[in-house]
Amino acid sequence: MSNPLLNMQGLPPFAEIRPEHVEPAVDQVLADNRTAIQALLHQPGPFTWETLVHPLSLLEDRLNRIWSPVRHMNSVVNSDELRQAYNACLPKLSDYATEMGQNLALFQAFRSIAEGPGFAELAPAQQRVINNALRDFHLSGVDLPEDRKARYKAIAQELSQLTSRFEENVLDVTQAWKRIVADGKDLRGLPESALEMLLQNARQHKEDGYLINLEFPSYYAVMTYADDRDLRREVYTAYVTRASDQGPHDPRFDNAQVMEQILALRHEQARLLGYPSYAHLSLATKMAESPEQVVEFLSEMAQRACPAARKELEALRAFAAEHLGLEDLQAWDLAYASEKLRQHAYDLSQEDLKPYFPVDRVLQGLFQLVERLYQVRITQVTEAPVWHPDVRFYEIQDPDGTPRARFYLDLYARARKRGGAWMDECLNRLRDGERLQLPVAYMTCNSTPPVGDKPALFTHDEVLTLFHEFGHGLHHMLTRVDYPDVAGINGVEWDAVELPSQFMENWCWEREALDLIAGHHETGEPLPGTLFDKLQATRHFQAAMQMVRQLEFALFDMRLHGEYDPALGGRIQDILDDVRRQVAVLMPPAFNRFQHSFSHIFAGGYAAGYYSYKWAEVLSADAFARFEEEGLFNPEVGTAFLRDILEQGGARPALELFRAFRGRDPRIDALLRHSGLVDAAA
């Protein structure tokens, strides 16, 4: 059987990849890699970059080349057969990764390079690759006795399967729930665009009437606009009880035990390696120095934000009682009442802005913005293989037309696609002699799809999400580092990796940038000054409430992983309730099981790392402040950000790169100002 995964040249041939190709390809490449690594280790010494590190990076790249499209397709065009093939490979890949991390001969070979006379002559990025590798050998248990190595390997394998199961349960229960509404009169309050989307949902499922599901555009429309309070409660209940024993869901998908097992195994893994908790282990590769430092940082932010958040909630309660007849504001009323208050106070709804954010204008403006900042060109390529007809493909070129990177854009929510938004690597930048492999990114959103013959029209929030993910993409794609382990986002401390993404969001509030990305879908008319002024006025609307919600997630995550006690179990609900007593301004109902679908920390790489969003937001706001001070499109500042941050990837420590760009250590002032909390800080 010809296997397209084994014969890939260039981009993945998505249409040709079948579930039955996956396991044989992974088996073949893992076997080839093991043989090649043995040969590398048995060559006559001394080991050098050219004889060991570079050949290893080529082997790793081949494995990534076949696994990356499989991992991606499992998230965006999921099927039972593909899922089965994907899950069959997880333990094999986990075993291989642990085997490499615990390979004593490989560790000693790397150490001999680090201690050898040629190390000082290597480029700083090459030295960082080797130093990171030595650190990661220790974090993989290379120093452990054999019985503990075996236990570490078993834990790693089990964790890879459990995190996958967590995500599958969330996807399955999200896809399973739906609510048919026969008459549009029962959906009073929903704007025409939302009604058309729900009608289209129904047609796609061969149903009559309007179909509400738990994909975010549908959930958001009901929670924000539906006048029917009982309907809001029903949809809210279904959404916040996904993958739990509460609400209307199949108990087979309950993540309770999966979460307990994940926490227990992570704690055991940390203890095996000599760390007091998984939080301490997690921070071994981050900027933050200790869990205590992180909790202190988050608590300080909460002290600044909570008083303002309580005032915002009091104002919302008073408005809801007076204008909406809601005397007892509940969690399922929050988005609805907030939208009504926004309209009342600022005469602005997200719906008012959507006609000005048609997909093609937003993309064109985003690309023009990037082109002005970093002197590159972005052009669409129509011949590339894709996994779904909605997917677009683009190339980034240097000013002289030389290709620099490429990316896929998968914008819309649909069935069998994981929720949320993310950037992932398809290919890393890698130089092998005269050959240069260009970076390729996957950028995925779950925005509102086109309805009927209209283009997709985005809310301002959806534009923010797109810009956020594109910032991650630029970090991956604009790197000038030729060593994959520290190119792009690789090797970047996790609590700095959100800097370029959150940095990009700032442009969505600036008039000069909005003139590029906003234009009426029928007339091309730019965003009117009155609407822009209203949008600006809403920038800090309930900003403190939004901040304390993020702080709740981050504190919950850090405490969950930092305070785990095997004798007591995860205490997941207890810790969450305690954190909420500290920072939440509106306690959710007892049946809320948000944590059961918190994929970021249970399946997405943010375990004991969710604080990174706030930590990096200090960096991103301060970085953007330089543009505010010296000119939003000042070419010297744009060039400096490109040179000092985006092109460097993980080749140097993040704090060092920030200092190079800003000329000093980061300050919190800009974040407080952008969040409307300057008065709270005074």
C-alpha atoms as one frame of an Amber mdcrd trajectory, in Angstrom:
protein
   0.000   0.000   0.000   1.372   3.408  -0.975   1.292   5.555   2.149   1.044
   9.328   1.526   2.349  10.073   5.015   5.610   8.292   4.173   5.946   9.830
   0.718   5.346  13.459   1.635   7.296  16.128  -0.170   6.275  19.616   0.763
   2.764  20.166   2.117   0.611  17.338   3.536  -1.741  15.775   0.937  -4.786
  15.984   3.237  -7.288  14.509   0.777  -5.155  11.360   0.397  -4.534  10.702
   4.097  -6.733   7.896   5.434  -7.021   6.553   8.987  -5.465   3.265   7.884
  -2.291   5.117   6.835  -1.609   6.565  10.269  -0.381   3.704  12.426   1.846
   2.042   9.780   3.494   5.415   9.046   4.157   6.146  12.712   5.487   2.620
  13.278   7.821   2.930  10.286   9.253   6.324  11.220   9.718   5.414  14.900
  11.585   2.243  13.866  13.726   4.189  11.380  14.518   6.837  13.993  15.526
   4.292  16.610  17.897   2.613  14.158  19.377   5.933  13.065  19.907   7.128
  16.652  21.736   3.912  17.537  24.007   4.463  14.534  24.651   8.078  15.569
  25.623   7.000  19.082  27.977   4.284  17.821  29.965   6.543  15.514  33.547
   7.347  16.517  33.754  10.516  18.618  34.003  13.192  19.628  30.370  14.214
  19.150  29.711  17.570  17.520  26.755  19.624  16.387  27.193  18.318  12.845
  27.541  14.656  13.795  24.811  14.482  16.453  22.514  17.456  17.066  21.747
  18.343  13.458  21.085  14.728  12.343  18.769  14.324  15.355  16.828  17.443
  14.329  16.298  15.935  10.860  14.939  12.727  12.422  12.617  14.731  14.692
  11.453  16.780  11.723  10.490  13.682   9.765   8.415  12.430  12.710   6.751
  15.826  13.095   6.097  15.940   9.350   3.894  12.833   9.466   2.295  13.389
  12.874   1.436  17.066  12.494  -1.283  16.594   9.816  -2.734  13.617  11.705
  -2.921  15.551  14.978  -4.436  18.505  13.138  -7.034  16.507  11.211  -8.077
  14.781  14.438  -8.992  18.249  15.734 -10.657  19.753  12.661 -12.230  16.840
  10.714 -12.639  14.299  13.493 -14.095  10.875  12.726 -14.392   7.644  14.692
 -11.847   5.917  12.433  -9.318   8.748  12.577  -9.733   9.053  16.337  -9.066
   5.330  16.744  -5.904   5.559  14.645  -4.764   8.699  16.475  -5.278   7.128
  19.897  -3.502   3.931  18.850  -0.388   6.022  18.167  -0.372   8.085  21.372
   1.261   5.421  23.588   3.831   4.687  20.864   4.794   8.338  20.564   4.842
   8.734  24.340   7.100   5.696  24.712   9.450   7.047  22.048   9.641  10.505
  23.642  10.343   9.039  27.089  12.873   6.619  25.635  14.762   9.501  24.010
  14.566  11.619  27.163  15.910   8.767  29.305  18.602   7.608  26.868  21.729
   7.842  29.018  24.112   7.481  26.064  22.325  10.298  24.239  22.417  12.481
  27.350  26.142  11.843  27.788  26.737  12.649  24.122  24.972  16.024  24.509
  26.883  16.691  27.726  30.178  15.939  25.995  29.378  18.636  23.408  28.421
  21.125  26.131  31.660  20.431  28.004  33.843  20.190  24.892  36.208  22.812
  23.452  33.939  23.550  20.471  30.909  24.617  22.521  32.063  28.227  22.901
  32.359  28.513  19.117  28.729  27.552  18.522  26.172  30.263  17.825  24.165
  31.346  20.912  21.036  29.711  19.450  22.918  26.404  19.070  24.184  26.650
  22.653  20.624  27.226  23.827  19.435  24.105  21.965  22.025  22.025  23.790
  21.422  23.591  27.210  17.648  23.151  26.825  18.184  19.528  25.803  20.293
  18.835  28.912  17.587  20.388  31.105  14.904  18.310  29.368  16.880  15.086
  29.829  16.710  15.698  33.582  12.991  16.516  33.353  12.445  13.227  31.493
  14.046  11.202  34.286  17.439  10.410  32.769  18.969  10.427  36.288  16.425
   8.017  37.771  17.135   4.382  38.686  15.703   1.877  36.225  12.547   1.038
  38.171  11.644   4.730  38.455  12.425   5.290  34.797   9.937   2.556  33.955
   7.322   4.172  36.185   7.930   7.584  34.611   7.443   6.031  31.175   4.178
   4.380  32.234   2.919   7.686  33.661   3.776   9.580  30.482   1.974   7.017
  28.365  -1.115   7.053  30.563  -1.229  10.856  30.626  -1.140  11.079  26.832
  -4.171   8.784  26.632  -6.086  10.480  29.464  -5.649  14.007  28.084  -6.858
  12.783  24.708  -9.887  11.147  26.330 -10.663  14.381  28.202 -10.775  16.302
  24.927 -12.786  13.614  23.154 -15.413  13.631  25.899 -15.782  17.405  25.567
 -16.057  17.187  21.776 -18.548  14.306  21.861 -20.865  15.861  24.416 -20.696
  19.245  22.649 -21.678  17.629  19.354 -24.399  15.452  20.909 -26.611  18.183
  22.398 -29.070  20.145  20.277 -32.348  21.975  20.766 -34.881  22.405  17.955
 -37.068  25.511  18.107 -39.996  25.284  15.718 -41.084  28.917  15.661 -38.855
  31.962  15.381 -41.206  33.798  17.732 -39.737  31.673  20.527 -36.345  33.202
  19.731 -37.309  36.822  20.292 -34.338  39.121  20.783 -32.004  37.225  18.493
 -30.777  39.372  15.583 -31.571  38.357  12.028 -28.027  37.097  11.406 -28.254
  34.723  14.376 -31.681  33.433  13.291 -30.321  32.761   9.803 -27.395  30.841
  11.323 -29.751  28.667  13.417 -31.939  28.040  10.355 -28.827  26.998   8.424
 -27.816  24.703  11.307 -31.205  23.000  11.061 -30.965  22.552   7.284 -27.480
  21.062   7.600 -28.876  18.504  10.079 -31.986  17.925   7.919 -34.252  19.347
  10.628 -37.136  21.794  10.410 -37.129  25.076  12.312 -34.109  26.463  14.160
 -31.311  24.343  15.603 -29.390  25.529  18.672 -26.224  23.595  19.490 -23.271
  24.067  21.832 -20.825  25.323  19.210 -19.770  28.749  20.391 -21.465  30.988
  17.769 -24.828  29.342  18.552 -24.300  29.381  22.338 -23.138  33.001  22.261
 -26.150  34.163  20.243 -28.665  32.647  22.657 -26.892  33.760  25.828 -26.402
  37.312  24.552 -29.709  38.052  22.838 -32.499  35.583  23.682 -35.324  37.293
  25.617 -36.606  33.892  26.797 -34.954  33.450  30.190 -35.896  29.762  30.417
 -34.198  29.127  27.081 -31.067  30.940  28.255 -31.011  28.838  31.408 -31.460
  25.620  29.417 -28.636  26.410  26.991 -26.382  27.715  29.778 -26.974  24.556
  31.810 -26.121  22.321  28.863 -22.953  24.285  28.124 -21.491  24.545  31.643
 -22.208  20.918  32.512 -20.519  19.397  29.452 -18.586  16.203  30.220 -19.899
  16.053  33.797 -22.492  14.226  35.898 -24.702  17.331  35.899 -27.076  18.623
  33.253 -28.680  16.730  30.380 -25.642  14.765  29.172 -24.752  11.106  28.761
 -22.809  10.103  31.916 -20.400   8.103  29.727 -18.708  11.386  28.879 -18.174
  12.506  32.494 -14.582  13.742  32.910 -14.575  13.576  36.733 -12.426  10.454
  37.048 -10.268  11.442  34.078  -9.372  14.703  35.857  -8.598  12.903  39.118
  -6.322  10.454  37.325  -4.547  13.229  35.409  -3.851  15.184  38.601  -2.657
  12.105  40.496  -0.298  11.064  37.702   1.094  14.569  37.218   1.806  14.800
  40.947   3.482  11.398  40.974   5.569  12.376  37.947   6.727  15.569  39.679
   7.625  13.694  42.874   9.599  11.112  40.867  11.714  13.971  39.511  12.232
  15.493  42.950   9.741  18.378  42.742   7.271  19.081  45.582   4.364  19.401
  43.136   3.493  19.459  39.466   3.315  23.264  39.693   7.011  23.332  40.610
   7.830  20.958  37.739   5.825  23.039  35.275   7.704  26.216  36.203  11.091
  24.583  35.540  10.736  25.691  31.896   9.028  29.059  32.474   9.979  32.621
  33.383   8.224  32.573  36.761  10.450  31.291  39.545   7.969  29.571  41.881
   4.271  28.798  42.358   4.294  31.217  45.286   5.499  34.018  43.029   2.731
  33.254  40.525   0.010  33.124  43.195   1.304  36.405  44.621   1.236  38.016
  41.150  -2.320  36.797  40.494  -3.516  37.768  43.970  -2.077  41.263  43.560
  -3.899  41.605  40.244  -7.086  40.393  41.940  -6.726  42.980  44.699  -6.573
  45.687  42.039  -9.436  44.297  39.940 -11.949  42.962  42.489 -13.205  46.305
  43.849 -13.802  47.570  40.312 -15.434  44.253  39.314 -17.816  44.438  42.277
 -18.827  47.960  41.249 -19.427  46.761  37.682 -21.644  43.939  38.939 -23.587
  46.307  41.221 -24.231  48.579  38.245 -25.362  45.598  36.166 -27.676  44.341
  38.931 -29.256  47.778  39.336 -29.773  48.083  35.567 -31.197  44.541  35.252
 -33.679  45.171  38.073 -34.794  48.556  36.779 -34.897  47.958  33.028 -35.204
  44.187  32.540 -37.306  43.121  35.523 -34.512  40.780  36.674 -34.501  41.134
  40.445 -32.212  38.144  41.001 -29.453  38.250  38.397 -28.240  34.720  37.609
 -25.297  33.359  35.637 -27.507  32.757  32.565 -28.553  36.419  32.663 -25.057
  37.909  32.711 -24.288  38.080  28.983 -27.870  39.108  28.154 -28.073  41.860
  30.763 -24.550  43.044  29.939 -25.413  43.382  26.263 -28.572  45.345  27.156
 -26.539  47.590  29.462 -23.905  48.115  26.745 -26.657  49.167  24.331 -28.242
  51.398  26.974 -25.015  53.059  28.120 -23.165  53.285  24.819 -25.894  52.728
  22.219 -23.740  49.924  20.802 -24.209  46.197  20.251 -21.773  43.664  18.827
 -24.463  43.212  16.190 -24.090  46.869  15.119 -20.437  46.227  14.291 -20.792
  42.950  12.374 -21.727  44.514   9.000 -18.366  46.323   9.105 -16.311  43.176
   9.670 -16.866  40.946   6.602 -14.291  38.197   6.474 -12.464  39.310   3.330
 -12.103  42.922   4.482 -10.867  41.809   7.900  -8.271  39.496   6.362  -7.172
  42.055   3.803  -6.754  44.661   6.553  -4.939  42.241   8.863  -2.487  41.422
   6.088  -1.978  45.107   5.218  -1.277  45.849   8.878   1.346  43.092   9.062
   2.852  44.211   5.764   3.213  47.806   7.017   4.696  46.754  10.349   7.184
  44.161   9.127   7.751  44.907   5.405   6.487  41.543   4.141   3.847  40.597
   1.556   0.996  38.096   2.046  -0.643  36.469  -0.968  -3.268  33.740  -1.285
  -2.292  30.450  -2.937  -5.183  28.531  -4.487  -3.502  25.241  -5.406  -2.581
  23.967  -1.927  -4.174  20.748  -0.605  -6.648  21.438   2.226  -8.812  19.352
   4.595 -12.073  21.286   4.090 -13.417  23.573   1.331 -13.552  26.553   3.726
  -9.793  26.428   4.375  -7.594  29.101   2.783  -3.833  28.985   2.195  -1.370
  31.874   2.009   2.309  32.639   1.481   4.358  35.323   3.253   7.132  36.848
   1.144  10.036  39.149   1.904  10.068  42.521   0.082  12.078  41.041  -2.801
   9.486  38.298  -3.350  11.446  35.517  -1.657   9.050  33.104   0.104   9.410
  33.273   3.883   6.555  31.190   5.320   3.113  29.770   4.567  -0.072  29.246
   6.535  -3.510  27.646   6.521  -6.542  29.542   7.813  -9.584  27.537   9.004
 -11.991  30.163  10.308 -15.472  28.759  10.902 -17.236  26.584  13.469 -18.609
  23.303  12.099 -19.488  19.771  13.123 -16.625  17.431  14.084 -14.277  20.326
  14.744 -12.856  20.976  18.201 -14.031  24.223  19.781 -11.833  27.200  20.580
  -9.066  28.838  18.576  -5.418  27.892  18.221  -2.239  28.028  16.172  -0.253
  24.869  15.550   2.890  24.009  13.629   2.678  22.177  10.324   6.388  22.558
   9.491   9.241  24.234  11.375  11.950  26.372   9.860  14.991  24.151   9.347
  18.190  24.595   7.356  19.947  21.502   6.023  22.952  22.509   3.990  21.660
  24.524   1.031  18.056  23.463   1.652  15.854  25.726   3.752  12.512  24.325
   4.963  10.123  27.237   5.432   7.784  27.340   8.433   4.123  26.497   7.823
   1.371  27.234  10.373  -2.181  26.045  10.962  -4.401  28.849  12.285  -7.809
  27.720  13.474 -10.817  29.675  14.766 -14.473  28.830  15.394 -16.013  32.052
  14.116 -19.539  32.531  12.801 -19.716  30.950   9.321 -21.229  32.595   6.227
 -25.015  32.332   6.083 -26.770  31.999   2.746 -25.201  34.234   0.110 -23.790
  36.719   2.636 -20.099  36.708   3.563 -19.130  35.711   7.072 -19.636  38.749
   9.310 -17.533  38.816  12.478 -18.185  40.325  15.857 -15.409  42.534  17.199
 -14.644  39.750  19.683 -14.133  37.317  16.784 -11.787  39.811  15.132  -9.797
  39.985  18.387  -9.536  36.178  18.434  -8.329  36.078  14.819  -5.667  38.714
  15.530  -4.589  36.794  18.649  -4.015  33.561  16.746  -2.322  35.405  13.903
   0.144  36.814  16.442   1.073  33.254  17.418   1.360  32.462  13.714   3.725
  35.380  13.060   5.923  34.231  15.950   6.161  30.805  14.316   6.508  32.026
  10.744   8.758  35.111  10.851  11.570  33.435  12.776  15.070  33.685  11.315
  16.377  30.862  13.509  17.392  27.795  11.506  17.346  25.285  14.382  13.815
  23.888  14.944  14.207  23.397  18.705  14.447  27.169  19.237  12.803  28.458
  16.042   9.463  30.277  16.197   7.527  29.433  19.360   9.800  26.463  20.167
  12.016  26.952  23.181  10.121  30.087  24.234   9.227  30.093  27.912   5.530
  29.200  28.088   4.666  32.289  30.118   6.121  34.491  27.358   4.625  32.664
  24.388   1.429  34.751  24.544   3.343  38.032  24.111   3.068  38.263  20.279
  -0.552  37.044  20.265  -1.861  39.436  22.893   0.233  42.210  21.341  -1.742
  41.828  18.082  -5.095  42.302  19.844  -4.228  45.916  20.671  -4.469  46.926
  17.016  -8.177  46.062  16.941  -8.878  49.165  19.036  -6.837  51.690  17.021
  -8.464  53.948  14.409  -5.589  53.600  11.936  -5.776  49.809  12.088  -9.595
  49.693  12.075  -9.577  51.753   8.869  -7.743  48.822   7.306  -9.876  45.965
   8.680 -13.387  47.497   8.823 -15.618  48.243   5.841 -19.357  47.682   5.348
 -19.970  44.401   3.547 -22.411  45.994   1.091 -21.045  49.502   0.547 -17.403
  49.313   1.629 -18.072  52.332   3.874 -15.465  52.599   6.650 -16.493  52.293
  10.263 -18.315  55.580  11.010 -16.739  57.886  13.568 -19.769  57.568  15.822
 -19.452  53.765  15.908 -15.704  53.992  16.473 -16.217  56.363  19.402 -18.794
  54.012  20.882 -16.454  51.036  20.410 -13.668  52.941  22.162 -16.011  53.827
  24.998 -16.810  50.123  25.497 -13.149  49.019  25.635 -13.183  49.032  29.418
 -16.807  47.932  29.713 -16.801  45.253  32.434 -13.025  44.912  31.966 -12.569
  44.227  35.673 -15.214  41.465  35.629 -13.461  39.886  32.657 -10.099  40.144
  34.406 -11.252  38.492  37.645 -12.717  35.650  35.581  -9.309  35.025  34.008
  -7.644  35.333  37.398 -10.097  32.745  38.734  -9.035  30.277  36.039  -5.345
  30.960  36.624  -5.467  30.716  40.429  -7.563  27.553  40.223  -5.055  25.964
  37.860  -1.979  26.897  39.916  -3.502  25.863  43.239  -4.923  22.633  41.771
  -1.453  21.542  40.669   0.446  23.113  43.550  -1.620  21.804  46.462  -2.336
  18.242  45.311  -2.260  15.725  48.170  -2.508  12.024  47.251  -4.310  11.336
  50.528  -7.061  13.819  49.698  -7.298  13.526  45.905  -7.754  16.458  43.559
 -10.312  18.372  45.674 -11.190  19.990  42.350 -14.538  21.476  43.304 -13.328
  22.501  46.775 -10.349  24.427  45.396 -12.454  26.043  42.686 -15.060  27.109
  45.237 -12.340  28.545  47.468 -10.798  30.507  44.593 -14.222  31.813  43.647
 -14.789  33.026  47.190 -11.544  34.977  46.799 -12.025  36.535  43.356 -15.442
  35.814  41.789 -18.018  38.598  41.983 -20.981  36.410  40.966 -20.914  32.839
  42.228 -22.138  30.414  39.558 -24.902  27.904  40.323 -24.001  24.723  42.185
 -24.482  22.604  39.065 -21.816  24.531  37.104 -18.997  22.168  36.105 -16.856
  24.487  33.990 -13.740  22.556  35.030 -14.950  19.402  33.259 -14.390  21.098
  29.899 -11.340  23.195  30.869  -9.256  21.718  28.053  -6.482  24.289  28.393
  -5.200  22.688  31.591  -6.421  19.112  31.252  -5.612  18.567  27.576  -3.950
  21.616  26.067  -0.502  22.201  27.521  -1.437  24.941  30.016  -1.322  22.803
  33.180   0.067  25.011  35.971   0.543  27.513  33.181  -2.794  29.240  32.616
  -1.391  32.239  34.492   0.755  32.752  31.351  -2.040  34.753  29.744  -1.886
  37.429  32.433   1.891  37.187  32.885   2.508  37.666  29.158  -0.148  40.387
  28.977   2.125  42.548  31.125   4.819  42.044  28.470   2.509  42.555  25.485
   0.844  45.701  26.826   4.232  47.211  27.684   5.599  46.285  24.248   2.613
  47.890  22.521   3.074  50.997  24.653   6.311  51.669  22.731   4.255  51.865
  19.513   1.834  54.211  21.283   4.747  56.389  22.394   6.728  56.458  19.131
   4.059  56.005  16.444   1.751  53.089  15.684   3.288  52.536  12.273   6.749
  53.844  13.061   8.934  51.665  10.792  11.839  51.702  13.257   9.658  50.341
  16.077   8.092  47.719  13.795  11.545  46.629  12.649  12.743  46.456  16.256
   9.798  44.249  17.319  10.406  41.992  14.326  14.163  41.791  14.988  14.114
  41.530  18.792  10.992  39.402  19.386   9.468  37.677  16.356  12.634  36.666
  14.502  14.428  35.417  17.617  11.967  32.694  18.658  13.407  30.794  21.615
  17.033  31.435  20.702  17.496  33.689  23.749  15.643  34.013  27.086  12.369
  35.905  26.745  13.269  38.528  29.341  16.515  39.243  27.509  14.600  39.728
  24.246  12.059  42.003  25.917  14.857  44.148  27.348  16.445  44.370  23.901
  13.176  45.700  22.456  12.048  47.935  25.318  15.413  48.963  26.735  14.337
  48.017  30.278  12.468  45.448  32.370   8.690  45.116  31.866   6.303  47.334
  33.828   2.674  46.670  34.717   1.440  50.243  34.042   0.373  49.704  30.423
  -1.689  46.607  31.253  -3.510  48.464  34.042  -4.204  51.339  31.647  -5.403
  49.031  28.845  -7.643  47.279  31.377  -9.137  50.497  32.725  -7.647  49.869
  36.170  -5.373  52.884  36.474  -7.572  54.375  39.197  -7.511  51.042  41.050
  -3.715  51.115  40.974  -3.451  54.638  42.304
